[in-house]
Amino acid sequence: MNSLISRGGLLDDFFRDVAPGFYVKPLHGDSLPSPAQIKVDVKETDKVYTVHAEVPGVRKEDIHVSLDGNVVTLRAEVKQQDSTGENEKMLRSERYFGAVSRSFQLPLDIDQDQANAKYDNGVLTLTLPKKRASGGAQRLRID
């Protein structure tokens, strides 16, 4: 019982042996990140949620954040290209593009007008103020 099979590991090994063409990795750089690879820390105070998301190697312009009520969606486009110098001749070019996206739900709605985002050294920091409640329950007059 000492050997545990990782999730999907048995089938991954089988298909890697039977059809290795499906598992071709890029010749350079890291492979495309999976949604689980966007590591997220969420902290809460009385007035605001603070989200720290690791998105290394992605330009600020290629990160998109959308807010819908209490749902936060992070999307990053990964672009890796080879470049050549002035006196070089391109013999082979390996490029890959892709996008990774992750959504999660917060307990309360977010005030979208006051929300802001900052990207520094591969870490995206979101400051998401909570939407103020309308003052609790309101009694309706019955006609």
N, C-alpha and C positions, 0 to 999 in steps of 0.2 A: 504494500500500500504506500510505499515511499514515492513512487513516481505518479505524479498527477498530470493529467492531460490538460493543456491550456485550452481555452475556449476556441474552438475551430482549428486547433493545432493538428489533429489527426487528419482532417480533410485537406488542410493546407499542404501537409507533407505528401499526401496521396496525389493531389493535382500537380504539385511541383515536380514529382517524379514522372507522371504520365504526360502532362502537357506543360513543359517548362516555358513555352512561348508566352503563356499568359502572365508570367511572373518576371518579365524583363524589367530590370531596374535601370534608371538613368546612369549614364557613364560618369557623370559628375554630380556634385551637390547631393543634397538630401532628397529623399523621395517626398512626394506631396504629403502634407500633413492631413491627418484625419480629424474629424470634428472632436474626437476625444483628446486630441493633442493640443487644443486650445484650452489651456489650464486657466480656470477662473476662480478668483476669490471674491466673495460677496460679503461686505460688512454693512451693518445697519445701525443707525442712531435714531433718535426720535423723529428727525426731520428729513434724513437723507439716506440713500443707499450708495455705497461706494463699491465699484466693481474694478478689479484689477485682472486684466486678461493678458496672457503671454502670446504675442504674435510676432516672434522673431523673424528677421529676414524679409519682412514685407514693408514696402514703402507706405508712408502715411496716406498717400493718395489712393492706395489700393485697398484701404480698410473702409468698410461701410457699416454704420450702426443705425438700426432702425428701432423705434419705440412704438408700440401699439398697446395702449392701456398699461397693463403690467407685464407685457411680454417684451423682452429685449432680444434682438437678433444681431449677432456679430457675423460679418462676412468678410473674408480676406481673399484677394486674388493673388495667386502665387505666379510669378513670372521669372523664369531663369533663362538666360541666354548666354551664349558664348560670344566673345568679341575677339577681333583680330587687330593686330597692330598695323602700322603703315606699310611695312615691307613683308607682310605675311600673306600667304595664300590659303584660302579656306579649302581644306580637303574633306572635311566632314563637319557637319553642324548638328549638335544635339540640343534641342530646346524642348521645354515642356511648360505648359500653362495649366492652370487649374484653379479651382475655387474651393474654399472650405467654409462651412457655415455652421453656426451653433445658435440655438435659441433656448432661453430659459424664462421661467415665470417667477415674478416677485409677488409677495403677499398683497401689496397695495399698488394702485395705479401710480404712474409717474407723471410729474408736472413737466411736460415736454418743452415748454417755453423756457424753463429755468435749467434744464439739463445741459451739461457740457462734457466734452471729451478732450483728453490730452494723450499724446503718444510720445514716449521718450524711451530710448534704448530698448526697443522691442516690447515694451509694456504699455498697453492701452489702459488708461485710467478714466473711468466714467463716474461722474458725480450726478446722481439721479435723485432730485428732491421728490419727496412724497407729495402726492396731490392732497391738498387740504380737504378734510371732510366737510360736508355741507352743514355741519352743526348737529349731527345726529339725526334721529328719527324726527320726522315732521308729521304732525297730526293733520289729517284731511278732514275738512268740514263735510258732513253728510247732508245733502239736500233732500 
